[in-house]
Every structure is written in C-alpha cells, then in structure tokens.
C-alpha cells in the first residue's frame, strides 16, 4: 500500500514538474456559434488569442478534446459541404499579417500560407457607430445593439456589444476590432442572415507551444503550391503502380 502511494506521489510530482517547465502565457479563449435565421449549425469556432497570435479551431463542441479527432461537416463557401477534422487549425500572426492552415496527417503536418490577414485597424476610420436603445442578454451578458455604417458605401451592419467585456482585446468580427466587445454580429448571405454568437469567453494560461507549428511540417506558400504537390504525389503513385504491374509470363 505504501509503495503504491509513493509511486502515485512521484507520478504527480513528475507531472507537475513537466507542466511547470512549459512556458505559459495568458490567453483569451472565445467560442463562437454560427447559425442562420431560425437554425443553428453543428459546429463552433474556437479562437485563442494571445499577444499577436490567434489560433482558430473548428469543432463540434464548446470544449476541445486534446486527444480526440472529431470530423465536422459544414457548408462550404461555394456550396456543397466540406469536412474539417480537429486537430487541424489556423494560425494568424497580426504583427506580420500572416496566416497559415495547419493540417495534421499521420506522420507529418501540412502548413499552407494564405493571403495577408488584416491587422488591428482602427475601425472608426471606416465606420460610424450608432448605439440603439435596444438591449438583450446573450450568453449571460447584458448587451446593447449597435449599427455600423460604412462611411464610403453607407452599407450597414448590426451587432450586439458588451462594454463590461472591453478588457478583452479579441473581437469576433475582424472588421470592427476597435469597437466594444462584440457578442453577436450578423452577416447577410444567400438571401438569409447568418448570426455569429459568442457562447463562451474567458481568460486562462495556455502553453506558448499552442502557437507554434508541429514537428515534421511540409510548408507551402499558397493553395496553388499545395494543389500542385497533391498532383505530383498522385502522379508518383500512378507511376509506381504501373512499374509494379509485371507482365504475365505464363
């Protein structure tokens, strides 16, 4: 019995030393639920924001299981559907305005760079914000409606903000990073209105390694380079198969 207790104590000690050895940083973790009028999707967007880094993950739960791989099927931007599997994720560096998609395979990971992402622009330079006398509670927070009007095109967007959460720097809609904390915003799409709602918001310490690339990465400078690599791999497999097709000598 004593031996078992000693072994358990040593295991906990080693585990704590391992965790403490990892460099931790404070991060904002924002979970957003998309959906259209009178319907909601089956997935969530997880945003982990620290310093100049944002890590984005799509999953089917408000909690991200670190050791499970879950497939999420959702409507693609061009119609039809696409499948995303965790632990695939997006990494964005706001300082250098760069964005990567990280796709984990069995023995390696594919990292694809996308077009430059937006920085922390002052949205008041492009939009006028009008606070409307309309309020509602969203995910347990008291929120007020705001109308954003583009100064050049007069296009209007509506959202609900929560001033009590303004200590959080992350904004659910990148166009309005300098307004109050956005709990819900709306986006017209395909004759319907998509609503994006924050369902969870918190601050906690996360490993700095959360914002680094995994080992054994293949880096591509864009989607075209990745597609060409897939085509080359397919040709190599076809050629190898043809070489293995030995003639019939009977």
C-alpha positions as CSV (number, residue, x, y, z in Angstrom):
1,X,0.0,0.0,0.0
2,X,2.8,2.4,1.0
3,X,4.7,1.5,-2.2
4,X,1.6,2.4,-4.3
5,X,1.2,5.8,-2.5
6,X,4.9,6.6,-3.1
7,X,4.6,5.7,-6.8
8,X,1.4,7.9,-7.1
9,X,3.2,10.8,-5.4
10,X,6.2,10.5,-7.7
11,X,3.9,10.4,-10.7
12,X,2.1,13.6,-9.6
13,X,5.4,15.3,-8.9
14,X,6.9,14.5,-12.3
15,X,3.6,15.6,-14.0
16,X,3.7,18.9,-12.1
17,X,7.3,19.5,-13.0
18,X,6.6,18.8,-16.7
19,X,3.7,21.3,-16.7
20,X,5.6,24.0,-14.8
21,X,8.5,23.5,-17.3
22,X,6.3,24.6,-20.2
23,X,6.2,28.3,-20.7
24,X,2.6,29.6,-20.1
25,X,1.1,32.8,-21.5
26,X,-2.3,34.4,-20.7
27,X,-4.7,34.0,-23.5
28,X,-8.3,35.0,-24.3
29,X,-10.4,32.0,-25.4
30,X,-13.5,33.0,-27.3
31,X,-16.0,30.4,-28.6
32,X,-18.4,31.5,-31.4
33,X,-21.5,29.7,-32.6
34,X,-22.6,30.4,-36.2
35,X,-26.1,30.0,-37.5
36,X,-28.8,31.3,-39.9
37,X,-32.3,32.5,-39.1
38,X,-34.2,30.0,-37.0
39,X,-31.5,27.4,-37.3
40,X,-28.0,26.8,-35.8
41,X,-25.0,24.9,-37.1
42,X,-23.5,21.8,-35.6
43,X,-20.0,23.3,-35.0
44,X,-18.2,26.0,-33.1
45,X,-15.3,28.4,-33.8
46,X,-12.7,28.4,-31.0
47,X,-10.4,31.5,-31.0
48,X,-7.4,31.5,-28.7
49,X,-5.8,35.0,-28.7
50,X,-2.5,36.0,-27.0
51,X,-0.2,38.9,-27.9
52,X,-0.1,39.0,-31.7
53,X,-1.2,35.4,-32.2
54,X,-4.6,33.9,-32.9
55,X,-5.2,30.1,-33.1
56,X,-8.6,29.1,-34.6
57,X,-10.1,25.7,-34.4
58,X,-13.5,24.3,-35.7
59,X,-15.0,21.6,-33.5
60,X,-18.4,20.2,-32.7
61,X,-18.2,21.1,-29.0
62,X,-17.6,24.1,-26.8
63,X,-14.8,22.0,-25.3
64,X,-11.8,21.0,-27.4
65,X,-10.6,17.4,-26.6
66,X,-6.8,17.4,-26.9
67,X,-6.5,13.7,-27.7
68,X,-9.6,13.1,-29.8
69,X,-10.0,13.7,-33.6
70,X,-13.6,14.7,-34.5
71,X,-14.9,15.4,-38.0
72,X,-17.1,18.4,-38.5
73,X,-19.2,18.6,-41.7
74,X,-20.4,22.1,-42.7
75,X,-21.5,24.1,-45.7
76,X,-18.6,25.3,-47.9
77,X,-18.4,28.9,-49.1
78,X,-19.1,27.7,-52.7
79,X,-22.0,25.5,-51.8
80,X,-21.9,21.8,-51.0
81,X,-20.1,20.7,-47.9
82,X,-16.6,20.4,-46.6
83,X,-15.1,18.4,-43.7
84,X,-12.7,19.7,-41.1
85,X,-11.0,17.4,-38.6
86,X,-9.5,18.5,-35.3
87,X,-6.6,19.0,-34.6
88,X,-6.4,21.0,-37.8
89,X,-6.3,24.7,-37.1
90,X,-5.5,28.2,-38.3
91,X,-2.6,30.3,-37.0
92,X,-2.6,34.1,-37.5
93,X,0.2,36.5,-36.7
94,X,-1.2,40.0,-36.5
95,X,2.2,41.7,-36.3
96,X,3.4,40.2,-39.6
97,X,-0.1,39.9,-41.1
98,X,0.4,36.3,-42.0
99,X,-2.0,33.3,-41.7
100,X,-1.4,29.6,-42.0
101,X,-3.6,26.5,-42.2
102,X,-2.2,23.5,-40.3
103,X,-3.4,20.1,-41.3
104,X,-2.2,17.2,-39.2
105,X,-1.6,13.9,-41.1
106,X,-0.5,10.6,-39.6
107,X,3.3,11.1,-39.9
108,X,3.6,14.8,-40.9
109,X,1.7,18.1,-40.9
110,X,0.9,20.3,-43.9
111,X,1.2,24.1,-43.4
112,X,-0.2,26.4,-46.0
113,X,0.2,30.1,-46.1
114,X,-2.7,32.3,-47.0
115,X,-3.1,35.9,-48.2
116,X,-2.1,38.6,-45.7
117,X,-4.6,39.0,-42.9
118,X,-5.9,42.3,-41.5
119,X,-4.1,44.0,-38.7
120,X,-5.6,45.8,-35.7
121,X,-7.1,48.6,-37.9
122,X,-8.9,51.5,-36.3
123,X,-12.4,50.7,-37.5
124,X,-13.6,54.2,-36.6
125,X,-11.7,55.4,-39.6
126,X,-14.1,53.5,-41.9
127,X,-17.4,53.1,-39.9
128,X,-19.8,55.3,-37.9
129,X,-21.2,53.5,-34.8
130,X,-24.7,54.3,-33.6
131,X,-25.8,52.9,-30.3
132,X,-29.5,51.9,-30.4
133,X,-31.9,51.8,-27.5
134,X,-32.3,48.0,-27.7
135,X,-30.8,45.5,-25.3
136,X,-30.8,41.8,-24.7
137,X,-28.9,39.2,-22.7
138,X,-26.5,37.0,-24.7
139,X,-24.7,34.0,-23.1
140,X,-25.3,35.6,-19.7
141,X,-24.1,39.1,-20.6
142,X,-26.2,42.3,-20.9
143,X,-25.7,43.6,-24.5
144,X,-26.7,46.7,-26.5
145,X,-27.4,46.9,-30.2
146,X,-25.0,48.9,-32.4
147,X,-25.4,49.9,-36.1
148,X,-22.1,50.2,-38.0
149,X,-22.4,52.3,-41.2
150,X,-19.5,52.3,-43.7
151,X,-18.5,56.0,-44.3
152,X,-18.0,55.5,-48.1
153,X,-20.6,52.9,-49.2
154,X,-23.2,53.6,-46.5
155,X,-23.5,49.8,-46.1
156,X,-24.9,48.9,-42.6
157,X,-24.0,46.1,-40.3
158,X,-25.7,45.4,-36.9
159,X,-24.3,43.8,-33.8
160,X,-24.7,43.5,-30.1
161,X,-21.8,44.6,-27.9
162,X,-21.0,44.2,-24.2
163,X,-18.9,47.0,-22.7
164,X,-18.3,45.1,-19.5
165,X,-16.0,42.7,-21.5
166,X,-13.9,45.5,-23.1
167,X,-10.9,44.3,-21.2
168,X,-10.8,41.5,-23.8
169,X,-8.8,42.6,-26.9
170,X,-10.2,40.0,-29.3
171,X,-13.2,40.9,-31.5
172,X,-15.4,38.2,-33.1
173,X,-15.6,40.3,-36.3
174,X,-12.2,41.5,-37.5
175,X,-13.8,44.5,-39.3
176,X,-14.7,46.1,-36.0
177,X,-11.7,45.4,-33.8
178,X,-11.8,48.9,-32.2
179,X,-15.5,48.9,-31.1
180,X,-16.8,47.5,-27.9
181,X,-16.6,43.7,-27.3
182,X,-18.9,42.0,-29.9
183,X,-21.2,39.3,-28.5
184,X,-23.2,38.9,-31.7
185,X,-23.0,40.1,-35.2
186,X,-25.0,39.5,-38.4
187,X,-23.9,38.8,-42.0
188,X,-26.3,38.7,-45.0
189,X,-25.6,35.5,-47.1
190,X,-27.6,33.8,-49.8
191,X,-30.8,35.7,-49.1
192,X,-30.6,34.8,-45.4
193,X,-28.9,36.3,-42.4
194,X,-26.1,34.5,-40.7
195,X,-25.7,35.2,-37.0
196,X,-22.4,34.7,-35.1
197,X,-22.9,34.5,-31.3
198,X,-20.2,34.3,-28.6
199,X,-21.2,31.5,-26.3
200,X,-18.1,31.4,-24.1
201,X,-15.5,34.0,-23.1
202,X,-12.7,33.5,-20.6
203,X,-9.0,34.2,-19.9
204,X,-6.6,31.4,-18.9
205,X,-3.0,30.4,-19.1
206,X,-2.1,28.2,-22.1
207,X,1.3,26.7,-23.2
208,X,3.2,29.0,-25.5
209,X,3.6,26.0,-27.8
210,X,-0.1,26.4,-28.7
211,X,1.0,29.0,-31.2
212,X,3.9,27.0,-32.8
213,X,4.0,24.7,-35.7
214,X,4.1,20.9,-35.0
215,X,7.2,18.9,-35.9
216,X,7.7,17.3,-39.3
217,X,5.9,20.0,-41.3
218,X,5.7,20.5,-45.0
219,X,5.4,24.2,-45.8
220,X,3.6,25.6,-48.8
221,X,3.5,29.3,-49.8
222,X,-0.1,29.1,-51.0
223,X,-3.0,27.0,-52.0
224,X,-1.7,26.6,-55.6
225,X,1.6,25.2,-54.4
226,X,-0.3,22.7,-52.2
227,X,-2.6,21.6,-55.0
228,X,0.5,21.1,-57.3
229,X,2.1,19.0,-54.6
230,X,-1.0,16.8,-54.4
231,X,-1.0,16.4,-58.2
232,X,2.7,15.4,-58.2
233,X,2.1,12.9,-55.4
234,X,-0.8,11.3,-57.4
235,X,1.4,11.0,-60.5
236,X,4.2,9.3,-58.5
237,X,1.7,6.8,-57.0
238,X,0.3,6.1,-60.5
239,X,3.8,5.6,-61.9
240,X,4.8,3.3,-59.0
241,X,1.7,1.2,-59.6
242,X,2.4,0.9,-63.3
243,X,6.0,-0.2,-62.6
244,X,4.7,-2.9,-60.3
245,X,2.3,-4.3,-62.9
246,X,4.7,-7.1,-64.1
247,X,4.0,-8.9,-67.4
248,X,2.2,-12.2,-67.5
249,X,4.9,-14.8,-68.3
250,X,2.7,-17.9,-68.2
